[in-house]
Amino acid sequence: MSTALLADAVVTEGRVQIVDESFYRARLARAVKRWGEGASLKLRLELEEEAWRHADAKHLYGHLYTPVSKRTGETVAEVHLRMKAQFMPDDGRTSITQLNREELKSFMESVEQDIRETDPDSWDDCVAAMALYERRTA
């Protein structure tokens, strides 16, 4: 489970302003306790339309890569590397977090299509994982 703390913000008068600061501060206080004193953090600010979303990671790693990994014996990291080798744009970028929203959507659609066509049994497991997630969050 991700321990990331996400916040919506806007640029106002040349400064970054948290949209719901009281909500953010409450979540930040809980996160600081969870992380502990001296924890190393990395801040990443990016335009919303370019932002990596937790739901994307959940879908890619939890619904697609994990069922394939279980069936093929590859690690999730190996599945990811194989898919990146096949479907990442050939322009020097090495991480899917460098893709914009449309490129990431295209990447995930290519991964889904590859699994459907080359490993139908794993695709059935992927669909089952997505259905289970939908039931849990409904």
Order of alpha helices (4+ residues) and beta strands (2+ residues): beta-beta-alpha-alpha-alpha-alpha-alpha-alpha
